[in-house]
Amino acid sequence: MIRLSCAIEENGLPASGADNVKRLFSSASYFAAINTPENAAFREKYYGFHGERALVLNSLGQSTYEGLQFLSSLISDTKTDWRLRRFSSSNPIQYTSVRRASYSSNASNGSPVYLPRANGITFDGINIMFSNNALCVLLEKENNSLIP
């Protein structure tokens, strides 16, 4: 049986135990194992500051970091009152994102969602999930049967 959780992240896997997460997928906007140069730099800064005994990075810590980066860009990227700024795809807010997210407006928000598979107490195969079709194709490959 394939299982999907939207609540389990890197800190939850060791608590669940390797035997209890077989064929478990999780979805979230961030996982520490995302393989991008931006995330590698973020991990290096995080562990450099907190040391080797730091908590495992997760979406809460990443969201806090990215939220502050977004706010900084929003406020500093305007010559007038930032609250009056007009958003458009031709004038997106550029901010530091370890997920390669972008923001033009609430209707145009390029934030990826990731779908990894648990492998013991870590996640493997961090795939970007863009739509329900991508999820069905991934689960079909995993289960070797058609999933509607």
CORKAVEN-V896751 format. One record per residue. RES is the residue in three letters. SS is DSSP state (A for helix, B for strand, O for the rest). Layout:
res: <RES;RES>
ss: <SS;SS>
//
This chain:
res: <MET;ILE;ARG;LEU;SER;CYS;ALA;ILE;GLU;GLU;ASN;GLY;LEU;PRO;ALA;SER;GLY;ALA;ASP;ASN;VAL;LYS;ARG;LEU;PHE;SER;SER;ALA;SER;TYR;PHE;ALA;ALA;ILE;ASN;THR;PRO;GLU;ASN;ALA;ALA;PHE;ARG;GLU;LYS;TYR;TYR;GLY;PHE;HIS;GLY;GLU;ARG;ALA;LEU;VAL;LEU;ASN;SER;LEU;GLY;GLN;SER;THR;TYR;GLU;GLY;LEU;GLN;PHE;LEU;SER;SER;LEU;ILE;SER;ASP;THR;LYS;THR;ASP;TRP;ARG;LEU;ARG;ARG;PHE;SER;SER;SER;ASN;PRO;ILE;GLN;TYR;THR;SER;VAL;ARG;ARG;ALA;SER;TYR;SER;SER;ASN;ALA;SER;ASN;GLY;SER;PRO;VAL;TYR;LEU;PRO;ARG;ALA;ASN;GLY;ILE;THR;PHE;ASP;GLY;ILE;ASN;ILE;MET;PHE;SER;ASN;ASN;ALA;LEU;CYS;VAL;LEU;LEU;GLU;LYS;GLU;ASN;ASN;SER;LEU;ILE;PRO>
ss: <O;O;B;B;B;O;O;O;O;A;A;A;A;A;A;A;O;A;A;A;O;O;O;B;B;B;B;B;O;O;O;O;O;O;O;O;A;A;A;A;A;A;A;A;A;A;A;A;A;A;O;O;O;O;O;O;O;O;A;A;A;A;A;A;A;A;A;A;A;A;A;A;A;A;A;A;O;O;O;O;O;A;A;A;O;O;O;B;O;O;B;O;B;O;O;O;O;O;O;O;O;B;B;B;B;O;O;B;B;B;O;O;B;B;B;B;B;B;B;O;O;B;B;B;B;B;B;B;B;O;O;A;A;A;A;A;A;A;A;A;A;A;A;O;O;O;O;O>
//
